[in-house]
Amino acid sequence: METLTPRVLELIEAIRRDEPSSINEAALVVDRDVKNVHEELSQLAQLGITFFEEDGQSKRPVVWFDELVINLPFDPDAGDTAAAAS
């Protein structure tokens, strides 16, 4: 969960919305440092949340989904996490 910070979620949404043609362009879209964006996108790719399409020396980040659903049980034996949260 520490990977999916508000900044990273903003990056994912921007890539989905704007479809940047490169990591550099993705960094411009979110007005952030290219190195940081590259590191975050690499982490997301390792998790299977994003992937890269290579075009020559350019790597285009791709978000292939419209929605990200995370199921995070706190007590697998309890079964109903909503009841545990109330």
Phi and psi in degrees as GROMACS dihedral restraints (atoms count N, CA, C in turn):
[ dihedral_restraints ]
;  ai    aj    ak    al  type     phi  dphi    fc
    3     4     5     6     1   -65.5    20    10
    4     5     6     7     1   -18.2    20    10
    6     7     8     9     1   -73.6    20    10
    7     8     9    10     1   -34.8    20    10
    9    10    11    12     1   -91.2    20    10
   10    11    12    13     1    61.5    20    10
   12    13    14    15     1   -73.5    20    10
   13    14    15    16     1   165.5    20    10
   15    16    17    18     1   -55.7    20    10
   16    17    18    19     1   -36.5    20    10
   18    19    20    21     1   -65.2    20    10
   19    20    21    22     1   -40.2    20    10
   21    22    23    24     1   -69.4    20    10
   22    23    24    25     1   -40.6    20    10
   24    25    26    27     1   -63.3    20    10
   25    26    27    28     1   -36.9    20    10
   27    28    29    30     1   -63.0    20    10
   28    29    30    31     1   -41.2    20    10
   30    31    32    33     1   -63.4    20    10
   31    32    33    34     1   -45.6    20    10
   33    34    35    36     1   -59.1    20    10
   34    35    36    37     1   -47.1    20    10
   36    37    38    39     1   -63.2    20    10
   37    38    39    40     1   -40.8    20    10
   39    40    41    42     1   -64.8    20    10
   40    41    42    43     1   -39.7    20    10
   42    43    44    45     1   -65.9    20    10
   43    44    45    46     1   -42.4    20    10
   45    46    47    48     1   -62.9    20    10
   46    47    48    49     1   -42.9    20    10
   48    49    50    51     1   -75.3    20    10
   49    50    51    52     1   -47.1    20    10
   51    52    53    54     1   -97.9    20    10
   52    53    54    55     1   -14.2    20    10
   54    55    56    57     1    47.3    20    10
   55    56    57    58     1    60.2    20    10
   57    58    59    60     1   -62.2    20    10
   58    59    60    61     1   150.6    20    10
   60    61    62    63     1   -87.0    20    10
   61    62    63    64     1    -5.6    20    10
   63    64    65    66     1  -159.6    20    10
   64    65    66    67     1   170.2    20    10
   66    67    68    69     1   -64.6    20    10
   67    68    69    70     1   -40.2    20    10
   69    70    71    72     1   -58.7    20    10
   70    71    72    73     1   -44.5    20    10
   72    73    74    75     1   -66.8    20    10
   73    74    75    76     1   -37.3    20    10
   75    76    77    78     1   -60.9    20    10
   76    77    78    79     1   -41.8    20    10
   78    79    80    81     1   -63.2    20    10
   79    80    81    82     1   -38.6    20    10
   81    82    83    84     1   -65.3    20    10
   82    83    84    85     1   -40.8    20    10
   84    85    86    87     1   -60.2    20    10
   85    86    87    88     1   -41.0    20    10
   87    88    89    90     1   -96.5    20    10
   88    89    90    91     1     2.9    20    10
   90    91    92    93     1    54.9    20    10
   91    92    93    94     1    54.9    20    10
   93    94    95    96     1  -135.9    20    10
   94    95    96    97     1   167.0    20    10
   96    97    98    99     1   -65.8    20    10
   97    98    99   100     1   134.5    20    10
   99   100   101   102     1   -59.3    20    10
  100   101   102   103     1   -42.5    20    10
  102   103   104   105     1   -60.2    20    10
  103   104   105   106     1   -45.0    20    10
  105   106   107   108     1   -65.1    20    10
  106   107   108   109     1   -42.7    20    10
  108   109   110   111     1   -63.6    20    10
  109   110   111   112     1   -42.1    20    10
  111   112   113   114     1   -60.3    20    10
  112   113   114   115     1   -45.1    20    10
  114   115   116   117     1   -61.9    20    10
  115   116   117   118     1   -45.0    20    10
  117   118   119   120     1   -65.2    20    10
  118   119   120   121     1   -41.8    20    10
  120   121   122   123     1   -66.3    20    10
  121   122   123   124     1   -35.3    20    10
  123   124   125   126     1   -64.9    20    10
  124   125   126   127     1   -41.6    20    10
  126   127   128   129     1   -62.8    20    10
  127   128   129   130     1   -44.3    20    10
  129   130   131   132     1   -63.9    20    10
  130   131   132   133     1   -36.4    20    10
  132   133   134   135     1   -66.4    20    10
  133   134   135   136     1   -38.7    20    10
  135   136   137   138     1   -63.4    20    10
  136   137   138   139     1   -31.5    20    10
  138   139   140   141     1   -84.1    20    10
  139   140   141   142     1    -7.9    20    10
  141   142   143   144     1    82.5    20    10
  142   143   144   145     1    12.6    20    10
  144   145   146   147     1   -83.3    20    10
  145   146   147   148     1   -34.5    20    10
  147   148   149   150     1  -129.0    20    10
  148   149   150   151     1   170.3    20    10
  150   151   152   153     1  -147.8    20    10
  151   152   153   154     1   170.0    20    10
  153   154   155   156     1  -115.5    20    10
  154   155   156   157     1   136.9    20    10
  156   157   158   159     1  -102.8    20    10
  157   158   159   160     1   122.2    20    10
  159   160   161   162     1   -88.9    20    10
  160   161   162   163     1   133.7    20    10
  162   163   164   165     1  -134.4    20    10
  163   164   165   166     1    91.4    20    10
  165   166   167   168     1    68.3    20    10
  166   167   168   169     1  -123.7    20    10
  168   169   170   171     1   -92.1    20    10
  169   170   171   172     1    -3.9    20    10
  171   172   173   174     1   -92.9    20    10
  172   173   174   175     1   141.1    20    10
  174   175   176   177     1  -116.5    20    10
  175   176   177   178     1   117.8    20    10
  177   178   179   180     1   -92.6    20    10
  178   179   180   181     1   118.9    20    10
  180   181   182   183     1   -72.9    20    10
  181   182   183   184     1   139.2    20    10
  183   184   185   186     1  -129.1    20    10
  184   185   186   187     1   131.3    20    10
  186   187   188   189     1  -111.1    20    10
  187   188   189   190     1   117.7    20    10
  189   190   191   192     1  -100.4    20    10
  190   191   192   193     1     7.7    20    10
  192   193   194   195     1  -125.7    20    10
  193   194   195   196     1   161.1    20    10
  195   196   197   198     1   -98.7    20    10
  196   197   198   199     1   -15.1    20    10
  198   199   200   201     1  -149.5    20    10
  199   200   201   202     1   141.0    20    10
  201   202   203   204     1  -116.1    20    10
  202   203   204   205     1   115.6    20    10
  204   205   206   207     1  -110.6    20    10
  205   206   207   208     1   127.1    20    10
  207   208   209   210     1  -117.2    20    10
  208   209   210   211     1   124.1    20    10
  210   211   212   213     1  -104.4    20    10
  211   212   213   214     1   112.2    20    10
  213   214   215   216     1  -125.3    20    10
  214   215   216   217     1    86.4    20    10
  216   217   218   219     1   -72.1    20    10
  217   218   219   220     1   136.5    20    10
  219   220   221   222     1   -91.3    20    10
  220   221   222   223     1   -33.9    20    10
  222   223   224   225     1  -134.9    20    10
  223   224   225   226     1    94.9    20    10
  225   226   227   228     1   -58.6    20    10
  226   227   228   229     1   -24.9    20    10
  228   229   230   231     1   -77.1    20    10
  229   230   231   232     1   -24.5    20    10
  231   232   233   234     1   -75.7    20    10
  232   233   234   235     1   -28.4    20    10
  234   235   236   237     1    83.0    20    10
  235   236   237   238     1   -55.4    20    10
  237   238   239   240     1  -102.6    20    10
  238   239   240   241     1   102.2    20    10
  240   241   242   243     1   -74.0    20    10
  241   242   243   244     1   -25.8    20    10
  243   244   245   246     1   -65.9    20    10
  244   245   246   247     1   -39.6    20    10
  246   247   248   249     1   -65.8    20    10
  247   248   249   250     1   -36.4    20    10
  249   250   251   252     1   -69.6    20    10
  250   251   252   253     1   -26.4    20    10
  252   253   254   255     1   -82.4    20    10
  253   254   255   256     1   -18.4    20    10
